Amino acid sequence: MKWRYQLALLVIRTKFKILSAFSKSKAASAAFDLFCTPLTRYNAPLTATFLAAENISLQWEQFNIRGFQWNSGAIRKVLIVHGFQSSAVNFEVYIQPLIDAGCEVTAFDAPAHGGSSGKRVNVIIYRNFIRFIQQQFGPFDAVMAHSFGGLALCLAMEEWPGDKAPSLALIAPATETQTAVDQFFQTIRLKDKKVHDAFNNIIVNIGGRPAEWYSIRRVLQSNDFSVLWIHDENDDITPIADAENAWKVLPNIEIVRTHGLGHRRIYRDKEIVKTVVNFLTNTDAGS
């Protein structure tokens, strides 16, 4: 599989090298489309846990959305938000412990992920989708998110309704969009500054803000959320350096640093699952 990935990467790099030589704007547009496209879709057969859930099918904008809910009507409501190229089903290890703690648990496949329709997603789409879910199925007492889902969730929480902010558990969140953009350009080896500038202009044209505005650090430093932040020192997808910069300005935060769990194994680790569930079910954690 590794050689297939390397071959695909070589084809992509060659494509952008040629395209950027002919048109900076077309290269930037194609790069943005690729940036927003999950290249793999996790859509494995549902396990018994998900077959036992209340299945939710709904239409949101142009997307057909798949969701799940357990223990409906319980007093404490928890939302699980997955990351890029992931799915709600990847977080099965959290479901039963949260149910056992007396929680209603809700999880959805984001647009362009899992059993939901669509080919592309960006953080604005995901943010707006989470806000819709909050309106339809909330208010949530606690929320947890991994990776790209963490960024989208924090942006959504800037306009979270109600007087009480939910407890927020972040696992290896994508802290800074600008970092993700820089990593993307490094991966495809596209160094043309004019293409970079045109790419950044696309971001501004879509959301009215530059890439650096889409930042967990920016959101959380001006909000009094109760936060559990878990990050691995060797995360090669969402660098811990960005997390450390955010931690410096966050007053109400519990930090868990791990070593050797990386970006994906971290949320499946038994001790991490225990830590997250304890935080989400602690009624004194919210503000």
Sequence and secondary structure as in RCSB ss.txt:
>XXXX:A:sequence
MKWRYQLALLVIRTKFKILSAFSKSKAASAAFDLFCTPLTRYNAPLTATFLAAENISLQWEQFNIRGFQWNSGAI
RKVLIVHGFQSSAVNFEVYIQPLIDAGCEVTAFDAPAHGGSSGKRVNVIIYRNFIRFIQQQFGPFDAVMAHSFGG
LALCLAMEEWPGDKAPSLALIAPATETQTAVDQFFQTIRLKDKKVHDAFNNIIVNIGGRPAEWYSIRRVLQSNDF
SVLWIHDENDDITPIADAENAWKVLPNIEIVRTHGLGHRRIYRDKEIVKTVVNFLTNTDAGS
>XXXX:A:secstr
 HHHHHHHHHHHHHHHHHHHHH HHHHHHHHHHHHT  SS       HHHHTSEEEEEEETTEEEEEEEESTT S
EEEEEE  TT  GGGGHHHHHHHHHTTEEEEEE  TTSTTS  S   HHHHHHHHHHHHHHH   SEEEEETHHH
HHHHHHGGG  SSS  EEEEES   BHHHHHHHHHHHHT   HHHHHHHHHHHHHHHSS GGGSBHHHHHHTS  
 EEEEEETT SSS HHHHHHHHTT SSEEEEEESS TTTGGGG HHHHHHHHHHHT TTS  
